[in-house]
Amino acid sequence: MKEIDRAFKLMLTEYPDVLTVQEVAKILGCDDHQVYKMIDYGEIFATRPGKAYRISKYSLIGYLIGAK
C-alpha cells in the first residue's frame, strides 16, 4: 500500500472527501487567499465544477505528506 493511501485512512477523518477552500484554509491554518495562491501555483490540485473550487482530501493529504 502506498504511503498516501495509509495516510488517507488516518488523517483528516472528520472531514468529507471533497473540501472547500475555506475548509482547506482552516486545516492549513492560513487564509482563503493563500489557498487560492497554492491552487494557482499548482501546489494543491483543485477542480472548479462551477464558481467554487473543490479540493479532494486525498490530494491535500498528498500535499501535506509531501507525496508526488
All heavy atoms as a GROMACS GRO file, in nm:
protein
  548
    1MET      N    1   0.084  -0.118   0.000
    1MET     CA    2   0.000   0.000   0.000
    1MET      C    3   0.089   0.125   0.000
    1MET      O    4   0.186   0.133   0.072
    1MET     CB    5  -0.091  -0.003   0.124
    1MET     CG    6  -0.184   0.114   0.130
    1MET     SD    7  -0.290   0.119   0.278
    1MET     CE    8  -0.389  -0.025   0.255
    2LYS      N    9   0.051   0.222  -0.080
    2LYS     CA   10   0.129   0.345  -0.089
    2LYS      C   11   0.116   0.428   0.038
    2LYS      O   12   0.017   0.419   0.111
    2LYS     CB   13   0.082   0.428  -0.208
    2LYS     CG   14   0.111   0.365  -0.343
    2LYS     CD   15   0.090   0.460  -0.456
    2LYS     CE   16  -0.053   0.505  -0.468
    2LYS     NZ   17  -0.079   0.584  -0.588
    3GLU      N   18   0.218   0.509   0.061
    3GLU     CA   19   0.221   0.595   0.179
    3GLU      C   20   0.098   0.686   0.187
    3GLU      O   21   0.039   0.703   0.293
    3GLU     CB   22   0.349   0.678   0.177
    3GLU     CG   23   0.364   0.770   0.294
    3GLU     CD   24   0.491   0.853   0.286
    3GLU    OE1   25   0.567   0.841   0.190
    3GLU    OE2   26   0.512   0.931   0.379
    4ILE      N   27   0.059   0.742   0.074
    4ILE     CA   28  -0.055   0.833   0.075
    4ILE      C   29  -0.185   0.759   0.107
    4ILE      O   30  -0.273   0.812   0.175
    4ILE     CB   31  -0.066   0.912  -0.059
    4ILE    CG1   32  -0.170   1.023  -0.046
    4ILE    CG2   33  -0.097   0.819  -0.174
    4ILE    CD1   34  -0.171   1.120  -0.159
    5ASP      N   35  -0.197   0.634   0.064
    5ASP     CA   36  -0.316   0.556   0.096
    5ASP      C   37  -0.325   0.528   0.246
    5ASP      O   38  -0.433   0.535   0.305
    5ASP     CB   39  -0.317   0.424   0.018
    5ASP     CG   40  -0.335   0.446  -0.131
    5ASP    OD1   41  -0.398   0.546  -0.170
    5ASP    OD2   42  -0.285   0.363  -0.209
    6ARG      N   43  -0.212   0.499   0.307
    6ARG     CA   44  -0.209   0.477   0.452
    6ARG      C   45  -0.245   0.606   0.526
    6ARG      O   46  -0.323   0.605   0.621
    6ARG     CB   47  -0.072   0.427   0.497
    6ARG     CG   48  -0.046   0.282   0.463
    6ARG     CD   49   0.078   0.230   0.532
    6ARG     NE   50   0.200   0.298   0.488
    6ARG     CZ   51   0.274   0.262   0.384
    6ARG    NH1   52   0.239   0.156   0.313
    6ARG    NH2   53   0.382   0.329   0.351
    7ALA      N   54  -0.189   0.717   0.482
    7ALA     CA   55  -0.215   0.846   0.546
    7ALA      C   56  -0.362   0.885   0.531
    7ALA      O   57  -0.422   0.940   0.623
    7ALA     CB   58  -0.125   0.954   0.487
    8PHE      N   59  -0.421   0.854   0.415
    8PHE     CA   60  -0.561   0.889   0.389
    8PHE      C   61  -0.653   0.822   0.490
    8PHE      O   62  -0.753   0.880   0.532
    8PHE     CB   63  -0.601   0.850   0.246
    8PHE     CG   64  -0.740   0.890   0.209
    8PHE    CD1   65  -0.770   1.020   0.175
    8PHE    CD2   66  -0.842   0.796   0.208
    8PHE    CE1   67  -0.899   1.057   0.141
    8PHE    CE2   68  -0.972   0.832   0.175
    8PHE     CZ   69  -1.001   0.963   0.142
    9LYS      N   70  -0.620   0.702   0.530
    9LYS     CA   71  -0.704   0.629   0.626
    9LYS      C   72  -0.692   0.686   0.767
    9LYS      O   73  -0.780   0.664   0.850
    9LYS     CB   74  -0.665   0.481   0.627
    9LYS     CG   75  -0.704   0.409   0.501
    9LYS     CD   76  -0.668   0.263   0.508
    9LYS     CE   77  -0.708   0.194   0.379
    9LYS     NZ   78  -0.681   0.051   0.384
   10LEU      N   79  -0.584   0.759   0.795
   10LEU     CA   80  -0.558   0.808   0.930
   10LEU      C   81  -0.580   0.957   0.949
   10LEU      O   82  -0.615   1.002   1.058
   10LEU     CB   83  -0.414   0.774   0.970
   10LEU     CG   84  -0.376   0.626   0.969
   10LEU    CD1   85  -0.227   0.610   0.992
   10LEU    CD2   86  -0.456   0.551   1.074
   11MET      N   87  -0.558   1.035   0.845
   11MET     CA   88  -0.560   1.181   0.857
   11MET      C   89  -0.693   1.242   0.816
   11MET      O   90  -0.758   1.195   0.724
   11MET     CB   91  -0.449   1.242   0.770
   11MET     CG   92  -0.309   1.204   0.812
   11MET     SD   93  -0.184   1.268   0.697
   11MET     CE   94  -0.196   1.443   0.727
   12LEU      N   95  -0.730   1.348   0.884
   12LEU     CA   96  -0.846   1.431   0.849
   12LEU      C   97  -0.975   1.349   0.836
   12LEU      O   98  -1.060   1.378   0.751
   12LEU     CB   99  -0.820   1.508   0.719
   12LEU     CG  100  -0.693   1.594   0.715
   12LEU    CD1  101  -0.673   1.654   0.578
   12LEU    CD2  102  -0.697   1.702   0.821
   13THR      N  103  -0.991   1.251   0.920
   13THR     CA  104  -1.107   1.162   0.911
   13THR      C  105  -1.238   1.233   0.940
   13THR      O  106  -1.344   1.187   0.899
   13THR     CB  107  -1.091   1.042   1.006
   13THR    OG1  108  -1.072   1.090   1.139
   13THR    CG2  109  -0.973   0.955   0.966
   14GLU      N  110  -1.232   1.347   1.009
   14GLU     CA  111  -1.354   1.421   1.042
   14GLU      C  112  -1.404   1.509   0.927
   14GLU      O  113  -1.509   1.570   0.936
   14GLU     CB  114  -1.334   1.506   1.168
   14GLU     CG  115  -1.236   1.619   1.154
   14GLU     CD  116  -1.089   1.578   1.176
   14GLU    OE1  117  -1.056   1.459   1.176
   14GLU    OE2  118  -1.008   1.668   1.192
   15TYR      N  119  -1.326   1.515   0.819
   15TYR     CA  120  -1.363   1.598   0.704
   15TYR      C  121  -1.418   1.512   0.591
   15TYR      O  122  -1.381   1.395   0.577
   15TYR     CB  123  -1.241   1.676   0.654
   15TYR     CG  124  -1.200   1.787   0.746
   15TYR    CD1  125  -1.102   1.768   0.842
   15TYR    CD2  126  -1.260   1.913   0.738
   15TYR    CE1  127  -1.064   1.869   0.928
   15TYR    CE2  128  -1.222   2.015   0.823
   15TYR     CZ  129  -1.125   1.993   0.918
   15TYR     OH  130  -1.090   2.093   1.003
   16PRO      N  131  -1.503   1.572   0.504
   16PRO     CA  132  -1.553   1.497   0.388
   16PRO      C  133  -1.442   1.475   0.285
   16PRO      O  134  -1.335   1.535   0.294
   16PRO     CB  135  -1.662   1.590   0.331
   16PRO     CG  136  -1.624   1.726   0.378
   16PRO     CD  137  -1.556   1.707   0.512
   17ASP      N  138  -1.467   1.389   0.188
   17ASP     CA  139  -1.367   1.355   0.086
   17ASP      C  140  -1.338   1.470  -0.009
   17ASP      O  141  -1.233   1.474  -0.072
   17ASP     CB  142  -1.409   1.232   0.007
   17ASP     CG  143  -1.398   1.105   0.090
   17ASP    OD1  144  -1.331   1.107   0.195
   17ASP    OD2  145  -1.458   1.004   0.049
   18VAL      N  146  -1.431   1.563  -0.022
   18VAL     CA  147  -1.413   1.680  -0.107
   18VAL      C  148  -1.427   1.804  -0.020
   18VAL      O  149  -1.526   1.819   0.053
   18VAL     CB  150  -1.516   1.683  -0.223
   18VAL    CG1  151  -1.497   1.807  -0.308
   18VAL    CG2  152  -1.504   1.557  -0.307
   19LEU      N  153  -1.326   1.891  -0.025
   19LEU     CA  154  -1.318   2.005   0.066
   19LEU      C  155  -1.336   2.138  -0.007
   19LEU      O  156  -1.303   2.151  -0.125
   19LEU     CB  157  -1.181   2.006   0.134
   19LEU     CG  158  -1.143   1.878   0.208
   19LEU    CD1  159  -0.994   1.879   0.240
   19LEU    CD2  160  -1.224   1.863   0.334
   20THR      N  161  -1.383   2.237   0.066
   20THR     CA  162  -1.392   2.373   0.014
   20THR      C  163  -1.261   2.445   0.042
   20THR      O  164  -1.179   2.400   0.123
   20THR     CB  165  -1.506   2.450   0.082
   20THR    OG1  166  -1.477   2.463   0.221
   20THR    CG2  167  -1.640   2.380   0.063
   21VAL      N  168  -1.243   2.559  -0.019
   21VAL     CA  169  -1.125   2.641   0.006
   21VAL      C  170  -1.122   2.682   0.153
   21VAL      O  171  -1.016   2.681   0.217
   21VAL     CB  172  -1.125   2.765  -0.086
   21VAL    CG1  173  -1.021   2.867  -0.042
   21VAL    CG2  174  -1.101   2.724  -0.230
   22GLN      N  175  -1.236   2.713   0.210
   22GLN     CA  176  -1.242   2.754   0.349
   22GLN      C  177  -1.200   2.640   0.443
   22GLN      O  178  -1.129   2.664   0.542
   22GLN     CB  179  -1.384   2.802   0.385
   22GLN     CG  180  -1.424   2.930   0.316
   22GLN     CD  181  -1.461   2.911   0.168
   22GLN    OE1  182  -1.498   2.802   0.125
   22GLN    NE2  183  -1.451   3.017   0.090
   23GLU      N  184  -1.242   2.518   0.413
   23GLU     CA  185  -1.201   2.404   0.495
   23GLU      C  186  -1.051   2.380   0.486
   23GLU      O  187  -0.985   2.353   0.587
   23GLU     CB  188  -1.278   2.278   0.454
   23GLU     CG  189  -1.424   2.280   0.492
   23GLU     CD  190  -1.504   2.168   0.431
   23GLU    OE1  191  -1.479   2.129   0.315
   23GLU    OE2  192  -1.595   2.118   0.500
   24VAL      N  193  -0.997   2.391   0.366
   24VAL     CA  194  -0.852   2.372   0.348
   24VAL      C  195  -0.776   2.481   0.423
   24VAL      O  196  -0.675   2.453   0.489
   24VAL     CB  197  -0.815   2.369   0.198
   24VAL    CG1  198  -0.664   2.370   0.180
   24VAL    CG2  199  -0.876   2.247   0.131
   25ALA      N  200  -0.824   2.604   0.417
   25ALA     CA  201  -0.759   2.713   0.490
   25ALA      C  202  -0.759   2.685   0.640
   25ALA      O  203  -0.658   2.707   0.707
   25ALA     CB  204  -0.829   2.845   0.460
   26LYS      N  205  -0.868   2.634   0.690
   26LYS     CA  206  -0.876   2.600   0.833
   26LYS      C  207  -0.777   2.490   0.868
   26LYS      O  208  -0.706   2.500   0.969
   26LYS     CB  209  -1.018   2.556   0.868
   26LYS     CG  210  -1.038   2.522   1.012
   26LYS     CD  211  -1.181   2.482   1.040
   26LYS     CE  212  -1.196   2.440   1.186
   26LYS     NZ  213  -1.331   2.391   1.214
   27ILE      N  214  -0.769   2.388   0.785
   27ILE     CA  215  -0.676   2.276   0.809
   27ILE      C  216  -0.532   2.326   0.809
   27ILE      O  217  -0.452   2.287   0.894
   27ILE     CB  218  -0.697   2.166   0.704
   27ILE    CG1  219  -0.832   2.097   0.724
   27ILE    CG2  220  -0.584   2.063   0.708
   27ILE    CD1  221  -0.878   2.012   0.608
   28LEU      N  222  -0.499   2.411   0.713
   28LEU     CA  223  -0.362   2.459   0.698
   28LEU      C  224  -0.328   2.575   0.791
   28LEU      O  225  -0.212   2.612   0.803
   28LEU     CB  226  -0.336   2.500   0.553
   28LEU     CG  227  -0.347   2.389   0.448
   28LEU    CD1  228  -0.325   2.446   0.309
   28LEU    CD2  229  -0.248   2.278   0.478
   29GLY      N  230  -0.430   2.634   0.851
   29GLY     CA  231  -0.406   2.747   0.940
   29GLY      C  232  -0.367   2.873   0.866
   29GLY      O  233  -0.282   2.949   0.912
   30CYS      N  234  -0.428   2.894   0.751
   30CYS     CA  235  -0.400   3.015   0.672
   30CYS      C  236  -0.532   3.075   0.626
   30CYS      O  237  -0.639   3.026   0.663
   30CYS     CB  238  -0.311   2.980   0.553
   30CYS     SG  239  -0.384   2.867   0.434
   31ASP      N  240  -0.526   3.179   0.546
   31ASP     CA  241  -0.649   3.238   0.495
   31ASP      C  242  -0.682   3.185   0.356
   31ASP      O  243  -0.601   3.119   0.292
   31ASP     CB  244  -0.643   3.391   0.498
   31ASP     CG  245  -0.535   3.448   0.408
   31ASP    OD1  246  -0.478   3.374   0.327
   31ASP    OD2  247  -0.509   3.569   0.419
   32ASP      N  248  -0.804   3.215   0.311
   32ASP     CA  249  -0.852   3.168   0.180
   32ASP      C  250  -0.760   3.213   0.067
   32ASP      O  251  -0.733   3.138  -0.026
   32ASP     CB  252  -0.992   3.221   0.152
   32ASP     CG  253  -1.097   3.170   0.250
   32ASP    OD1  254  -1.062   3.093   0.341
   32ASP    OD2  255  -1.213   3.210   0.235
   33HIS      N  256  -0.712   3.338   0.077
   33HIS     CA  257  -0.627   3.393  -0.028
   33HIS      C  258  -0.502   3.307  -0.050
   33HIS      O  259  -0.462   3.283  -0.164
   33HIS     CB  260  -0.589   3.537   0.007
   33HIS     CG  261  -0.505   3.604  -0.096
   33HIS    ND1  262  -0.554   3.643  -0.218
   33HIS    CD2  263  -0.374   3.638  -0.095
   33HIS    CE1  264  -0.456   3.698  -0.288
   33HIS    NE2  265  -0.346   3.696  -0.216
   34GLN      N  266  -0.443   3.260   0.058
   34GLN     CA  267  -0.324   3.175   0.047
   34GLN      C  268  -0.357   3.043  -0.022
   34GLN      O  269  -0.278   2.992  -0.102
   34GLN     CB  270  -0.263   3.150   0.186
   34GLN     CG  271  -0.135   3.070   0.181
   34GLN     CD  272  -0.022   3.143   0.109
   34GLN    OE1  273  -0.013   3.265   0.115
   34GLN    NE2  274   0.062   3.070   0.041
   35VAL      N  275  -0.473   2.987   0.007
   35VAL     CA  276  -0.514   2.862  -0.057
   35VAL      C  277  -0.532   2.885  -0.207
   35VAL      O  278  -0.489   2.802  -0.288
   35VAL     CB  279  -0.643   2.805   0.007
   35VAL    CG1  280  -0.691   2.681  -0.068
   35VAL    CG2  281  -0.619   2.772   0.154
   36TYR      N  282  -0.594   2.996  -0.245
   36TYR     CA  283  -0.609   3.027  -0.388
   36TYR      C  284  -0.473   3.039  -0.456
   36TYR      O  285  -0.455   2.994  -0.569
   36TYR     CB  286  -0.690   3.156  -0.407
   36TYR     CG  287  -0.836   3.141  -0.377
   36TYR    CD1  288  -0.898   3.216  -0.278
   36TYR    CD2  289  -0.916   3.051  -0.449
   36TYR    CE1  290  -1.032   3.203  -0.250
   36TYR    CE2  291  -1.051   3.038  -0.422
   36TYR     CZ  292  -1.108   3.114  -0.323
   36TYR     OH  293  -1.242   3.100  -0.296
   37LYS      N  294  -0.377   3.100  -0.389
   37LYS     CA  295  -0.241   3.110  -0.444
   37LYS      C  296  -0.179   2.972  -0.462
   37LYS      O  297  -0.115   2.944  -0.564
   37LYS     CB  298  -0.153   3.197  -0.354
   37LYS     CG  299  -0.186   3.345  -0.363
   37LYS     CD  300  -0.114   3.425  -0.257
   37LYS     CE  301   0.028   3.455  -0.294
   37LYS     NZ  302   0.093   3.547  -0.198
   38MET      N  303  -0.198   2.884  -0.365
   38MET     CA  304  -0.145   2.749  -0.373
   38MET      C  305  -0.207   2.673  -0.490
   38MET      O  306  -0.138   2.596  -0.559
   38MET     CB  307  -0.169   2.674  -0.242
   38MET     CG  308  -0.093   2.734  -0.125
   38MET     SD  309  -0.143   2.666   0.032
   38MET     CE  310  -0.042   2.518   0.033
   39ILE      N  311  -0.335   2.696  -0.514
   39ILE     CA  312  -0.402   2.634  -0.629
   39ILE      C  313  -0.343   2.690  -0.758
   39ILE      O  314  -0.309   2.615  -0.850
   39ILE     CB  315  -0.554   2.657  -0.622
   39ILE    CG1  316  -0.614   2.579  -0.504
   39ILE    CG2  317  -0.621   2.617  -0.754
   39ILE    CD1  318  -0.758   2.616  -0.471
   40ASP      N  319  -0.330   2.822  -0.766
   40ASP     CA  320  -0.275   2.886  -0.886
   40ASP      C  321  -0.133   2.839  -0.917
   40ASP      O  322  -0.097   2.823  -1.032
   40ASP     CB  323  -0.275   3.038  -0.872
   40ASP     CG  324  -0.415   3.098  -0.881
   40ASP    OD1  325  -0.506   3.030  -0.930
   40ASP    OD2  326  -0.432   3.214  -0.838
   41TYR      N  327  -0.052   2.819  -0.813
   41TYR     CA  328   0.087   2.775  -0.831
   41TYR      C  329   0.100   2.625  -0.852
   41TYR      O  330   0.210   2.574  -0.871
   41TYR     CB  331   0.173   2.817  -0.711
   41TYR     CG  332   0.187   2.966  -0.693
   41TYR    CD1  333   0.205   3.019  -0.566
   41TYR    CD2  334   0.181   3.054  -0.800
   41TYR    CE1  335   0.218   3.156  -0.547
   41TYR    CE2  336   0.194   3.191  -0.781
   41TYR     CZ  337   0.212   3.241  -0.655
   41TYR     OH  338   0.225   3.376  -0.636
   42GLY      N  339  -0.012   2.553  -0.845
   42GLY     CA  340  -0.009   2.408  -0.867
   42GLY      C  341   0.039   2.328  -0.747
   42GLY      O  342   0.069   2.210  -0.760
   43GLU      N  343   0.044   2.390  -0.631
   43GLU     CA  344   0.086   2.319  -0.510
   43GLU      C  345  -0.023   2.226  -0.460
   43GLU      O  346   0.005   2.120  -0.405
   43GLU     CB  347   0.124   2.418  -0.401
   43GLU     CG  348   0.244   2.505  -0.436
   43GLU     CD  349   0.271   2.611  -0.331
   43GLU    OE1  350   0.224   2.598  -0.217
   43GLU    OE2  351   0.339   2.709  -0.366
   44ILE      N  352  -0.147   2.267  -0.479
   44ILE     CA  353  -0.263   2.187  -0.442
   44ILE      C  354  -0.350   2.176  -0.566
   44ILE      O  355  -0.380   2.277  -0.630
   44ILE     CB  356  -0.343   2.252  -0.327
   44ILE    CG1  357  -0.259   2.258  -0.200
   44ILE    CG2  358  -0.472   2.175  -0.302
   44ILE    CD1  359  -0.328   2.329  -0.086
   45PHE      N  360  -0.394   2.055  -0.597
   45PHE     CA  361  -0.481   2.034  -0.712
   45PHE      C  362  -0.625   2.060  -0.672
   45PHE      O  363  -0.670   2.015  -0.567
   45PHE     CB  364  -0.466   1.892  -0.765
   45PHE     CG  365  -0.561   1.862  -0.878
   45PHE    CD1  366  -0.536   1.912  -1.004
   45PHE    CD2  367  -0.674   1.787  -0.856
   45PHE    CE1  368  -0.623   1.888  -1.109
   45PHE    CE2  369  -0.762   1.762  -0.960
   45PHE     CZ  370  -0.737   1.812  -1.087
   46ALA      N  371  -0.696   2.134  -0.756
   46ALA     CA  372  -0.837   2.163  -0.730
   46ALA      C  373  -0.915   2.157  -0.860
   46ALA      O  374  -0.859   2.177  -0.968
   46ALA     CB  375  -0.851   2.301  -0.667
   47THR      N  376  -1.043   2.130  -0.849
   47THR     CA  377  -1.132   2.138  -0.964
   47THR      C  378  -1.229   2.252  -0.939
   47THR      O  379  -1.246   2.299  -0.826
   47THR     CB  380  -1.211   2.007  -0.984
   47THR    OG1  381  -1.286   1.979  -0.867
   47THR    CG2  382  -1.117   1.891  -1.014
   48ARG      N  383  -1.292   2.295  -1.046
   48ARG     CA  384  -1.387   2.405  -1.034
   48ARG      C  385  -1.513   2.368  -1.111
   48ARG      O  386  -1.532   2.408  -1.226
   48ARG     CB  387  -1.323   2.532  -1.090
   48ARG     CG  388  -1.396   2.656  -1.050
   48ARG     CD  389  -1.314   2.777  -1.085
   48ARG     NE  390  -1.384   2.896  -1.043
   48ARG     CZ  391  -1.344   3.018  -1.068
   48ARG    NH1  392  -1.232   3.037  -1.136
   48ARG    NH2  393  -1.413   3.119  -1.027
   49PRO      N  394  -1.603   2.291  -1.047
   49PRO     CA  395  -1.723   2.244  -1.116
   49PRO      C  396  -1.829   2.351  -1.134
   49PRO      O  397  -1.936   2.323  -1.186
   49PRO     CB  398  -1.773   2.132  -1.025
   49PRO     CG  399  -1.722   2.167  -0.891
   49PRO     CD  400  -1.591   2.238  -0.913
   50GLY      N  401  -1.803   2.470  -1.094
   50GLY     CA  402  -1.895   2.584  -1.108
   50GLY      C  403  -1.815   2.708  -1.076
   50GLY      O  404  -1.707   2.728  -1.129
   51LYS      N  405  -1.864   2.785  -0.984
   51LYS     CA  406  -1.792   2.907  -0.944
   51LYS      C  407  -1.692   2.882  -0.831
   51LYS      O  408  -1.601   2.961  -0.811
   51LYS     CB  409  -1.892   3.014  -0.899
   51LYS     CG  410  -1.975   3.067  -1.014
   51LYS     CD  411  -2.063   3.179  -0.969
   51LYS     CE  412  -2.142   3.233  -1.088
   51LYS     NZ  413  -2.219   3.351  -1.054
   52ALA      N  414  -1.711   2.775  -0.756
   52ALA     CA  415  -1.626   2.749  -0.639
   52ALA      C  416  -1.529   2.635  -0.665
   52ALA      O  417  -1.561   2.538  -0.733
   52ALA     CB  418  -1.714   2.716  -0.519
   53TYR      N  419  -1.410   2.647  -0.609
   53TYR     CA  420  -1.310   2.540  -0.618
   53TYR      C  421  -1.345   2.429  -0.519
   53TYR      O  422  -1.401   2.455  -0.412
   53TYR     CB  423  -1.171   2.593  -0.582
   53TYR     CG  424  -1.105   2.672  -0.692
   53TYR    CD1  425  -1.103   2.810  -0.687
   53TYR    CD2  426  -1.046   2.608  -0.799
   53TYR    CE1  427  -1.042   2.884  -0.787
   53TYR    CE2  428  -0.984   2.681  -0.899
   53TYR     CZ  429  -0.982   2.818  -0.893
   53TYR     OH  430  -0.922   2.890  -0.992
   54ARG      N  431  -1.307   2.307  -0.556
   54ARG     CA  432  -1.318   2.191  -0.467
   54ARG      C  433  -1.184   2.119  -0.468
   54ARG      O  434  -1.122   2.101  -0.573
   54ARG     CB  435  -1.428   2.095  -0.513
   54ARG     CG  436  -1.567   2.155  -0.507
   54ARG     CD  437  -1.610   2.178  -0.363
   54ARG     NE  438  -1.745   2.228  -0.355
   54ARG     CZ  439  -1.777   2.352  -0.320
   54ARG    NH1  440  -1.682   2.438  -0.289
   54ARG    NH2  441  -1.902   2.391  -0.314
   55ILE      N  442  -1.140   2.079  -0.350
   55ILE     CA  443  -1.010   2.012  -0.334
   55ILE      C  444  -1.037   1.874  -0.274
   55ILE      O  445  -1.107   1.863  -0.173
   55ILE     CB  446  -0.918   2.093  -0.240
   55ILE    CG1  447  -0.893   2.234  -0.297
   55ILE    CG2  448  -0.787   2.022  -0.218
   55ILE    CD1  449  -0.969   2.342  -0.233
   56SER      N  450  -0.982   1.771  -0.336
   56SER     CA  451  -1.001   1.638  -0.279
   56SER      C  452  -0.914   1.623  -0.155
   56SER      O  453  -0.801   1.671  -0.150
   56SER     CB  454  -0.969   1.529  -0.381
   56SER     OG  455  -0.830   1.510  -0.393
   57LYS      N  456  -0.970   1.558  -0.056
   57LYS     CA  457  -0.896   1.534   0.068
   57LYS      C  458  -0.772   1.450   0.038
   57LYS      O  459  -0.666   1.471   0.096
   57LYS     CB  460  -0.986   1.464   0.170
   57LYS     CG  461  -0.920   1.443   0.304
   57LYS     CD  462  -1.017   1.400   0.412
   57LYS     CE  463  -1.072   1.263   0.387
   57LYS     NZ  464  -1.151   1.211   0.501
   58TYR      N  465  -0.782   1.359  -0.057
   58TYR     CA  466  -0.670   1.273  -0.096
   58TYR      C  467  -0.553   1.357  -0.147
   58TYR      O  468  -0.439   1.337  -0.106
   58TYR     CB  469  -0.717   1.174  -0.202
   58TYR     CG  470  -0.620   1.064  -0.233
   58TYR    CD1  471  -0.620   0.947  -0.158
   58TYR    CD2  472  -0.531   1.074  -0.338
   58TYR    CE1  473  -0.532   0.844  -0.186
   58TYR    CE2  474  -0.442   0.972  -0.368
   58TYR     CZ  475  -0.443   0.857  -0.291
   58TYR     OH  476  -0.355   0.756  -0.320
   59SER      N  477  -0.582   1.454  -0.234
   59SER     CA  478  -0.473   1.536  -0.288
   59SER      C  479  -0.416   1.630  -0.181
   59SER      O  480  -0.296   1.658  -0.178
   59SER     CB  481  -0.517   1.615  -0.411
   59SER     OG  482  -0.613   1.713  -0.379
   60LEU      N  483  -0.499   1.679  -0.089
   60LEU     CA  484  -0.450   1.763   0.020
   60LEU      C  485  -0.357   1.683   0.111
   60LEU      O  486  -0.251   1.731   0.150
   60LEU     CB  487  -0.565   1.822   0.101
   60LEU     CG  488  -0.523   1.907   0.221
   60LEU    CD1  489  -0.441   2.028   0.177
   60LEU    CD2  490  -0.644   1.948   0.302
   61ILE      N  491  -0.395   1.561   0.142
   61ILE     CA  492  -0.310   1.477   0.225
   61ILE      C  493  -0.178   1.449   0.153
   61ILE      O  494  -0.071   1.451   0.214
   61ILE     CB  495  -0.382   1.348   0.266
   61ILE    CG1  496  -0.493   1.382   0.365
   61ILE    CG2  497  -0.286   1.245   0.324
   61ILE    CD1  498  -0.587   1.269   0.398
   62GLY      N  499  -0.184   1.426   0.023
   62GLY     CA  500  -0.062   1.410  -0.055
   62GLY      C  501   0.030   1.529  -0.043
   62GLY      O  502   0.150   1.517  -0.025
   63TYR      N  503  -0.029   1.648  -0.049
   63TYR     CA  504   0.049   1.772  -0.032
   63TYR      C  505   0.110   1.777   0.109
   63TYR      O  506   0.228   1.810   0.125
   63TYR     CB  507  -0.041   1.894  -0.055
   63TYR     CG  508   0.022   2.022  -0.012
   63TYR    CD1  509   0.118   2.085  -0.090
   63TYR    CD2  510  -0.014   2.082   0.108
   63TYR    CE1  511   0.178   2.204  -0.050
   63TYR    CE2  512   0.044   2.201   0.150
   63TYR     CZ  513   0.140   2.261   0.070
   63TYR     OH  514   0.198   2.378   0.112
   64LEU      N  515   0.030   1.745   0.210
   64LEU     CA  516   0.077   1.754   0.348
   64LEU      C  517   0.191   1.658   0.379
   64LEU      O  518   0.281   1.691   0.456
   64LEU     CB  519  -0.039   1.728   0.445
   64LEU     CG  520  -0.146   1.837   0.451
   64LEU    CD1  521  -0.265   1.789   0.533
   64LEU    CD2  522  -0.089   1.965   0.508
   65ILE      N  523   0.190   1.540   0.318
   65ILE     CA  524   0.296   1.443   0.348
   65ILE      C  525   0.410   1.451   0.246
   65ILE      O  526   0.507   1.377   0.256
   65ILE     CB  527   0.243   1.299   0.358
   65ILE    CG1  528   0.189   1.249   0.224
   65ILE    CG2  529   0.139   1.288   0.468
   65ILE    CD1  530   0.156   1.102   0.223
   66GLY      N  531   0.394   1.540   0.148
   66GLY     CA  532   0.500   1.558   0.050
   66GLY      C  533   0.507   1.451  -0.057
   66GLY      O  534   0.611   1.432  -0.119
   67ALA      N  535   0.395   1.383  -0.080
   67ALA     CA  536   0.392   1.279  -0.183
   67ALA      C  537   0.381   1.343  -0.320
   67ALA      O  538   0.323   1.449  -0.338
   67ALA     CB  539   0.274   1.186  -0.160
   68LYS      N  540   0.438   1.278  -0.419
   68LYS     CA  541   0.431   1.328  -0.558
   68LYS      C  542   0.349   1.235  -0.641
   68LYS      O  543   0.343   1.121  -0.630
   68LYS     CB  544   0.571   1.340  -0.617
   68LYS     CG  545   0.653   1.448  -0.550
   68LYS     CD  546   0.602   1.584  -0.583
   68LYS     CE  547   0.682   1.691  -0.514
   68LYS     NZ  548   0.634   1.820  -0.524
   0.00000   0.00000   0.00000
